Amino acid sequence: HGDFVLAVAFNHDGSLVATGCRDCKLRFVEAASGAAVRQVEHGDWVFAVMFNHDGSLAATGSLKEGSRVAGQLRLVSPASGAVVREVEHSAGVRAVAFNHDGSLVATGSMDKKLRFVEA
C-alpha cells in the first residue's frame, strides 16, 4: 500500500480481502497468499469497505482527498474492478453496510446523516 490503510474487510468465505487506503485505491488481495488480485483507482481516500453477502459487490465509502465537504459511495465488482454505481454525498462517507440480502446499502457520513441506497 502506498499510504495509510483505512479500511479492511473479508468476503463471505474468507478467501478475499478488500482494503481501502489513503492513496485513493481500493485493493483486492487473496487472503491465503497475500497476493494482490486487483487494484482499483478510486480518486478519493477510501475510509470504509464491505462485501455483500455473496461477494459479488464491494461497497466503499470515501472522502475527497483533503476535503471534509464531499464524499461518495461506490459499488465495485471484485471480479472485474468495474464501478457498478456511484452515489455522491455532501460529506465524507465513513461507514458502509449491506443488508442481509445485499439489496440495500446503508451509509454513514460526516454530515451526521444515515442514508439508504439500493444496490
Sine and cosine of phi, psi and omega as CSV:
sin_phi,cos_phi,sin_psi,cos_psi,sin_omega,cos_omega
0.00,0.00,0.58,-0.81,-0.07,-1.00
-1.00,0.03,-0.10,1.00,-0.01,-1.00
-0.31,-0.95,-0.19,-0.98,-0.04,-1.00
-0.84,0.55,0.70,-0.71,0.16,-0.99
-0.99,0.10,0.84,-0.54,-0.11,-0.99
-0.96,-0.27,-0.32,0.95,-0.05,-1.00
-0.47,-0.88,0.55,-0.83,0.00,-1.00
-0.58,-0.81,0.65,-0.76,0.07,-1.00
-0.48,-0.88,0.62,-0.79,0.14,-0.99
-1.00,-0.01,0.50,-0.87,0.17,-0.99
-0.98,0.22,0.01,-1.00,-0.15,-0.99
-0.88,0.48,-0.54,0.84,-0.02,-1.00
-0.97,-0.23,0.08,1.00,0.07,-1.00
0.98,0.20,0.15,0.99,-0.06,-1.00
-1.00,0.07,-0.36,0.93,-0.08,-1.00
-0.76,-0.65,0.63,-0.78,0.05,-1.00
-0.87,-0.50,0.69,-0.72,0.12,-0.99
-0.95,-0.30,0.67,-0.75,0.05,-1.00
-0.80,-0.60,0.61,-0.80,0.10,-1.00
-0.92,-0.39,0.61,-0.79,-0.17,-0.99
-0.67,-0.74,0.38,-0.92,0.06,-1.00
-0.96,0.28,-0.14,0.99,0.09,-1.00
-0.99,0.10,0.20,0.98,0.09,-1.00
0.94,0.34,0.53,0.85,0.02,-1.00
-0.79,-0.61,0.58,-0.81,0.19,-0.98
-0.97,-0.24,0.79,-0.62,-0.02,-1.00
-0.86,-0.51,0.57,-0.82,0.13,-0.99
-0.90,-0.43,0.78,-0.62,-0.13,-0.99
-0.76,-0.64,0.69,-0.73,0.11,-0.99
-0.92,0.38,0.79,-0.61,-0.05,-1.00
-0.92,0.39,-0.63,0.77,-0.08,-1.00
-0.92,0.38,-0.64,0.76,-0.11,-0.99
-0.96,-0.28,-0.37,0.93,-0.11,-0.99
0.99,0.17,0.10,1.00,-0.02,-1.00
-0.97,0.26,0.68,-0.73,0.06,-1.00
-0.94,0.35,0.76,-0.65,0.02,-1.00
-0.99,-0.12,-0.69,0.73,-0.09,-1.00
-0.38,-0.92,0.54,-0.84,0.08,-1.00
-0.78,-0.62,0.77,-0.64,-0.05,-1.00
-0.87,-0.49,0.84,-0.54,0.10,-1.00
-0.91,0.41,0.79,-0.61,-0.05,-1.00
-0.97,-0.26,-0.54,0.84,-0.01,-1.00
1.00,0.05,-0.24,0.97,-0.02,-1.00
-0.70,-0.72,0.30,-0.95,0.13,-0.99
-0.90,0.43,0.78,-0.62,-0.04,-1.00
-0.99,-0.10,0.97,-0.25,-0.09,-1.00
-1.00,-0.05,-0.34,0.94,-0.07,-1.00
-0.57,-0.82,0.56,-0.83,0.06,-1.00
-0.48,-0.88,0.59,-0.81,0.06,-1.00
-0.39,-0.92,0.60,-0.80,0.11,-0.99
-1.00,0.02,0.48,-0.88,0.17,-0.99
-0.98,0.22,0.03,-1.00,-0.16,-0.99
-0.88,0.48,-0.52,0.85,-0.02,-1.00
-0.97,-0.26,0.07,1.00,0.06,-1.00
0.98,0.20,0.15,0.99,-0.04,-1.00
-0.99,0.13,-0.25,0.97,0.04,-1.00
-0.67,-0.74,0.52,-0.85,0.19,-0.98
-0.86,-0.52,0.72,-0.69,0.09,-1.00
-0.99,-0.17,0.65,-0.76,0.07,-1.00
-0.80,-0.59,0.54,-0.84,0.13,-0.99
-0.90,-0.44,0.68,-0.73,-0.11,-0.99
-0.69,-0.73,0.23,-0.97,0.09,-1.00
-0.77,-0.64,0.78,-0.63,0.06,-1.00
-0.82,0.57,0.74,-0.68,-0.07,-1.00
-0.79,0.62,0.82,-0.57,0.05,-1.00
0.97,0.25,0.20,0.98,-0.08,-1.00
-0.87,-0.49,0.38,-0.93,0.20,-0.98
-0.86,-0.51,0.11,0.99,-0.16,-0.99
-0.91,-0.42,0.04,1.00,-0.01,-1.00
-0.49,-0.87,0.64,-0.77,0.03,-1.00
-0.48,-0.87,-0.07,-1.00,-0.11,-0.99
-0.36,-0.93,0.57,-0.82,0.25,-0.97
-0.98,-0.18,0.73,-0.69,0.12,-0.99
-0.81,-0.59,0.62,-0.79,0.17,-0.99
-0.94,-0.34,0.83,-0.56,-0.13,-0.99
-0.81,-0.58,0.65,-0.76,0.10,-1.00
-0.99,0.13,0.89,-0.46,0.05,-1.00
-0.90,0.44,-0.49,0.87,-0.04,-1.00
-0.93,0.38,-0.64,0.77,-0.08,-1.00
-0.91,-0.41,-0.35,0.94,-0.11,-0.99
0.99,0.11,0.03,1.00,-0.02,-1.00
-0.95,0.32,0.65,-0.76,0.11,-0.99
-0.99,0.12,0.89,-0.46,-0.07,-1.00
-1.00,0.08,-0.58,0.81,-0.03,-1.00
-0.40,-0.91,0.57,-0.82,0.10,-0.99
-0.77,-0.64,0.71,-0.71,0.05,-1.00
-0.76,-0.65,0.90,-0.44,0.00,-1.00
-0.95,0.30,0.57,-0.82,0.09,-1.00
-0.82,-0.57,0.41,-0.91,-0.03,-1.00
-0.98,0.20,-0.14,0.99,0.03,-1.00
-0.54,-0.84,0.19,-0.98,-0.01,-1.00
-0.85,0.52,0.67,-0.74,0.02,-1.00
-1.00,-0.08,0.92,-0.40,-0.09,-1.00
-0.97,-0.23,-0.19,0.98,-0.02,-1.00
-0.55,-0.84,0.63,-0.78,0.07,-1.00
-0.67,-0.74,0.55,-0.83,0.05,-1.00
-0.43,-0.90,0.70,-0.71,0.12,-0.99
-1.00,0.05,0.51,-0.86,0.18,-0.98
-0.97,0.23,0.03,-1.00,-0.15,-0.99
-0.84,0.54,-0.68,0.73,-0.06,-1.00
-1.00,-0.07,0.05,1.00,0.08,-1.00
0.98,0.20,0.18,0.98,-0.04,-1.00
-1.00,0.07,-0.23,0.97,-0.09,-1.00
-0.67,-0.75,0.62,-0.78,0.08,-1.00
-0.87,-0.49,0.74,-0.67,0.12,-0.99
-0.98,-0.18,0.64,-0.77,0.06,-1.00
-0.81,-0.59,0.57,-0.82,0.13,-0.99
-0.88,-0.48,0.74,-0.68,-0.10,-0.99
-0.77,-0.64,0.16,-0.99,-0.11,-0.99
-0.96,0.27,-0.05,1.00,0.10,-0.99
-1.00,-0.07,0.25,0.97,0.06,-1.00
0.93,0.35,0.48,0.88,-0.03,-1.00
-0.89,-0.45,0.59,-0.80,0.16,-0.99
-0.97,-0.25,0.78,-0.63,0.02,-1.00
-0.81,-0.58,0.44,-0.90,0.08,-1.00
-0.86,-0.51,0.75,-0.66,-0.06,-1.00
-0.77,-0.64,0.72,-0.69,0.07,-1.00
-0.94,0.35,0.72,-0.69,0.03,-1.00
-1.00,0.07,0.00,0.00,0.00,0.00
